[in-house]
């Protein structure tokens, strides 16, 4: 009974972990089944990069979802989503510098300073690194009020990650969808819009309550 109650209270966390690990499991399975015969490095790089971007945007969406829908429980998985985004970003970067460039520092340095999408991606990862390190409760206590300021850099990392994707591909229709999502998340962070959304949600809930009461 106790275990059941704990599982019921943590269903969102469990679902988040399972969903975040699924792309990695599928990647390992497909690689084991020799489905990456044409260009395995490119396939791994693409999959880990997209997964990192999606998880990063989901982590940024937790606060707006809590504001718009009043679903505050979603904020409990924000840290996990951010950590998983960093893990996939690390795999993405390791695939690039290791499998693609063979850890050749001269070639990597040349790529960073001569290919703009590499520069944007590297900058995004550089921002995610301190956020991942300071994501624990211990660091939150040490940094105090500065912790929130530091972790607002996640939005800048999101912008750089989206720019990295836009500059990487020739057909920008898919990256533009991520641009639209990020723009919406940033818009909800604007105080006036956030207050308006919260006010609308409260009015909507009050209307529903009155309707139920009258019935």
N, C-alpha and C positions, 0 to 999 in steps of 0.2 A: 504494500500500500504506500509506504514512504517513497520507494523507488518510483512508483507510478506518478506520485505527486511531483517529484523532482523532474521527471521527464516531461510532464505536462507544463511545468513552469519554464522549461528550457527548450521547448520544441523549436523555437526560432533559431536558437544558437546551434542546436544539433543539425537542423536543416541547412543553416549557413555553412557549417563545416563540410557537410556532405556535398553540397552544391559547389563549393570552392575547390574541393579535391577531385571532383569528377573530371574536369578537363585534363588534369595531370594523369589520372588513371587511364583516361581514353588515349592520351598521347603515348603513354607507355605501352598500352595494348596495341595500338596501331603500329607503333615502331616494332614491337615484337612480332607482329603479323607481316612484316616486310611491306607495309603499305606506303613507305616513303622512298621508293626506289628511284624516282626521278630526281628529286632534290630534297633530301632529308633535312639539311641545314636550314633551307628556306622554310620548309614546312614547320619545323620546330620553332624557328624565330617568329614566324607569323602567328602561330597558335599561342605561344606564351605572351607575345606582345598584346594581342587582342584581349586575351583573358586578363592580363594586368590592367589594361585600360578599362575594361568593363567593371572589374572589381573596385578600381579606384573611383569610378563614377558612382557605383552603388554605395560606397562608403560616404561619399560626399552627399548622396541623396538621403541619408538617414535623417539628418536634421530637418530638411525640407518636408520629408514625409511626415515626421512628427508634428511639424507646424501645420501642414495642410490638412492631414487626415486625423490628427490627434492620436496617432498610433505611436505612443512614446516608447513602447517596447522595442521598436526597431533600432533605437539608439544603443541598445545593449550589444548589438552586433557590429557597430561601426568600427570598433577597434579591430575585431577579427577580420573584417573585410579589408581594412587598410593593411594589416599584416600580410594577408594573402596576396594583395595587390603588389606589395613589396617583394614577396617571394617569387611571384611570376615575373616581375620586372627584373629580378636578379637572374633568373633562369634565361630570360630574354637577352640580357646583357652578356651573360657568360657564353651563351651560344654564339653571339656576335664576335666577342673578343677571342674566344677559344676555338670553336669549330670553324668559324668563318675566317678569322684573321690569325689563327694559330698563336695567340698571345704575343704577336710581334708588335712591340711597343711603338716602333717607328711607323708601321703601317696604321696602327690604331690612332696615333697622334695625328697623322696626316688625314685620316678619315674624319676625325672630330673637327678639324679646322678647315677642311675643304668640302665637306658634305654637310649641308645645313640640317638635314634631318637627323644626322648622327649627333650634331651639336645640341639640338633641341632634346633629343632622347636622353643624352648624357646629363643635361642640365636637370631634366625631370627626375632622373634617378638620383642625382646628387641631392635634390630636395627631399626625396622620399627616405633616404638613408637616415638622417637625424630624426625624422618623424618616427621611423620604425624603432630606433634605439630608445627614444624617449616616450614610447607608447605605454610603458608600464605605470602602475599606480605609484611606485616609488619615485620615478622621475616626475610624475605629476605633482607630488608633494614637494619635491626639491625645487622645481621651477615656479610653483605657485601660480600667480596671475600671469606669469610670462608663458606658461604652458599653452594656454589657449592661443596666444598671439603666435607662438611658434607653429602650432598645428594648423593655423590658417594658411600656411604655405602649401597645404595640400591642394588648395584651389589653384595656386600658381603651377604646382606640379601637374595638375589636371590640364591646365591650359597648354603647357609645354608638351605634354603627352599627346594631346589632340593635334597640335601643330606638327609634331614629329610624324604622326600618321598622315596628315594632309600632304606634307612635303615628301613623304616616302613613296606614295603611289601616284600613278598617272590618272586613274579614274577616281576623282575625289567625291563621288556620290556617297559612298559608304562612310568615309570620314566626316562628311558634312552632317550625317545623322548624329554622330557623337558631338559635333560642334553645337548642334541644336540642343541636345540634352544638357551639355555643360552650360550653355547660355541660360537655359531655364533654371538650372540649379543656382547659378550666380544671381539671377534676377530675384529669386525668392529670398536671397540673403540681404537684399536691399531693405532697410528698416521700414520704409513706407509700404512697400509691397507685402512684407511679412506681417505687418499690423493689419493691413487690409484683408489678407488671406485668413488670418486668425479671427478677425471680426466676422467675416463671412461664414466661417466654419461654426462659430458660436451661434450665430443667428439661424443657421441651417439646423443645428441640433435642437435649438429651442423650438423651432417650427415643428420638427418631428415629434418632440415631446408633447407639444400642445395638441397635435393631431392625434397622437395615441391616447392622450387623456380624454379628448372629446369622444373618441370611439369607445 
